[in-house]
Amino acid sequence: MSLDGKIGIVTGGTGGLGLEIARELARNGATVIVTSRKKSKLKEVCNLIDKDCYGFQLDVSKKKSLIGFIKNISKQFNNVDILINNAGFPFVRKIWFKNIHDISERELMNILEVDLIGSFRITKEILKLMIKRRNGVIINITSTPAISGHICGSPYSIAKAGLISLTKHIALEYGRYNIRSYSVALGDIHTDAMRRSLLKSEIVKAKNENSMKRWGWPEEVAKSIVCLAGGNFTFSTGNTIIIDGGKVII
Ligand SMILES: NC(=O)c1ccc[n+]([C@@H]2O[C@H](COP(=O)([O-])OP(=O)(O)OC[C@H]3O[C@@H](n4cnc5c(N)ncnc54)[C@H](OP(=O)(O)O)[C@@H]3O)[C@@H](O)[C@H]2O)c1
């Protein structure tokens, strides 16, 4: 699939899913802008991708950082064709297993600030560039608990459910500008972050919860995203695409 001439941003693009998505966009011809909070990671990742790749520092939870990022990319690029809102607050066991009545407002806000408000902030600025060009695709990385709920981890589900609403609003408000948007709701995807945070027993349990009886691979997610961002999915917008091996089927 050719993404030749397209410019795509991947937030949190220096590791895990973000890195794989950035790689796949570049493999398909796009110029890729990866972001990280850590400057040191950016050069390394751009060397690894070894195509048209540019690294910019960005903390989506800080308005000042976002303003600086937009200023910097606007100097270098005239437009942005693809935005992948992938940045996500790390999985913290202590917060994840709490029920609602034990969750502090700070814990809730920390997660919302990155996954939801951070995505809203950058989307708002990138939409301004996309409207001018009357072209764009915005993909929000969300998660199946946003659809089905979960027995714990409510701040995460709430943040990711908000992203599904953001996707629908982008589709409805900006379809007339040829701007499409999708939510990609992921099940258990075998990234370093997931491997690090789960116990062995939890890794096995998660595998057995979907109909394919396996974990998904970051490469599978990245290929689906390239499909959505490319020229073969052009009369569809606002949808949630579930990639979870057949656990949540709607
Ligand atoms: N793996 C799964 O099974 C799974 C399932 C459902 C949904 N997801 C979602 O998929 C996305 C990627 O997950 P992953 O497994 O690849 O985890 P990950 O490796 O921890 O990736 C998350 C990325 O977000 C970035 N990030 C965190 N806080 C940020 C902030 N304040 N500003 C900007 N960037 C920030 C981090 O980049 P830096 O540290 O470099 O800044 C990191 O690379 C997340 O949104 C996650 O919720 C994953």
The ligand as a MOL file (V3000), in Angstrom:
LIG
                    3D

  0  0  0     0  0            999 V3000
M  V30 BEGIN CTAB
M  V30 COUNTS 48 52 0 0 0
M  V30 BEGIN ATOM
M  V30 1 N -0.1930 -3.5900 24.4280 0
M  V30 2 C -1.4850 -3.8110 24.6070 0
M  V30 3 O -1.9100 -4.9440 24.8600 0
M  V30 4 C -2.4800 -2.6900 24.4760 0
M  V30 5 C -3.8470 -2.9940 24.5550 0
M  V30 6 C -4.7720 -1.9760 24.4160 0
M  V30 7 C -4.3500 -0.6740 24.2030 0
M  V30 8 N -3.0300 -0.4000 24.1490 0 CHG=1
M  V30 9 C -2.6240 0.9970 23.9230 0
M  V30 10 O -1.6380 1.0570 22.9170 0
M  V30 11 C -0.7510 2.1570 23.1500 0
M  V30 12 C 0.6960 1.6640 23.1360 0
M  V30 13 O 0.8620 0.6690 24.1240 0
M  V30 14 P 2.2120 -0.1740 24.3150 0
M  V30 15 O 1.8060 -1.5140 24.7830 0
M  V30 16 O 3.0800 -0.0340 23.1180 0 CHG=-1
M  V30 17 O 2.8480 0.5540 25.5850 0
M  V30 18 P 4.1370 1.4990 25.7520 0
M  V30 19 O 5.3330 0.8550 25.1610 0
M  V30 20 O 4.1710 1.8750 27.1930 0
M  V30 21 O 3.7740 2.7720 24.8680 0
M  V30 22 C 3.1870 3.9160 25.3720 0
M  V30 23 C 3.9360 5.1080 24.8230 0
M  V30 24 O 3.3020 6.2900 25.2840 0
M  V30 25 C 4.2850 7.2600 25.4690 0
M  V30 26 N 3.8690 8.1930 26.5330 0
M  V30 27 C 3.5430 7.9240 27.8150 0
M  V30 28 N 3.2380 9.0570 28.4690 0
M  V30 29 C 3.3550 10.0610 27.5610 0
M  V30 30 C 3.1740 11.4570 27.6250 0
M  V30 31 N 2.8110 12.0780 28.7520 0
M  V30 32 N 3.3790 12.1920 26.4980 0
M  V30 33 C 3.7550 11.5920 25.3550 0
M  V30 34 N 3.9640 10.2700 25.2240 0
M  V30 35 C 3.7630 9.5130 26.3270 0
M  V30 36 C 5.5730 6.5420 25.8500 0
M  V30 37 O 6.6290 7.1810 25.1490 0
M  V30 38 P 7.9090 7.8690 25.8670 0
M  V30 39 O 8.1470 7.1710 27.1680 0
M  V30 40 O 8.9960 7.6530 24.8770 0
M  V30 41 O 7.5350 9.2960 26.0010 0
M  V30 42 C 5.3750 5.1360 25.3020 0
M  V30 43 O 6.2010 4.8700 24.1810 0
M  V30 44 C -1.1890 2.7780 24.4700 0
M  V30 45 O -2.0630 3.8570 24.2330 0
M  V30 46 C -1.9590 1.6380 25.1450 0
M  V30 47 O -2.9210 2.0700 26.0770 0
M  V30 48 C -2.0770 -1.3670 24.2860 0
M  V30 END ATOM
M  V30 BEGIN BOND
M  V30 1 1 1 2
M  V30 2 2 2 3
M  V30 3 1 2 4
M  V30 4 1 4 5
M  V30 5 2 4 48
M  V30 6 2 5 6
M  V30 7 1 6 7
M  V30 8 2 7 8
M  V30 9 1 8 9
M  V30 10 1 8 48
M  V30 11 1 9 10
M  V30 12 1 9 46
M  V30 13 1 10 11
M  V30 14 1 11 12
M  V30 15 1 11 44
M  V30 16 1 12 13
M  V30 17 1 13 14
M  V30 18 2 14 15
M  V30 19 1 14 16
M  V30 20 1 14 17
M  V30 21 1 17 18
M  V30 22 2 18 19
M  V30 23 1 18 20
M  V30 24 1 18 21
M  V30 25 1 21 22
M  V30 26 1 22 23
M  V30 27 1 23 24
M  V30 28 1 23 42
M  V30 29 1 24 25
M  V30 30 1 25 26
M  V30 31 1 25 36
M  V30 32 1 26 27
M  V30 33 1 26 35
M  V30 34 2 27 28
M  V30 35 1 28 29
M  V30 36 1 29 30
M  V30 37 2 29 35
M  V30 38 1 30 31
M  V30 39 2 30 32
M  V30 40 1 32 33
M  V30 41 2 33 34
M  V30 42 1 34 35
M  V30 43 1 36 37
M  V30 44 1 36 42
M  V30 45 1 37 38
M  V30 46 2 38 39
M  V30 47 1 38 40
M  V30 48 1 38 41
M  V30 49 1 42 43
M  V30 50 1 44 45
M  V30 51 1 44 46
M  V30 52 1 46 47
M  V30 END BOND
M  V30 END CTAB
M  END
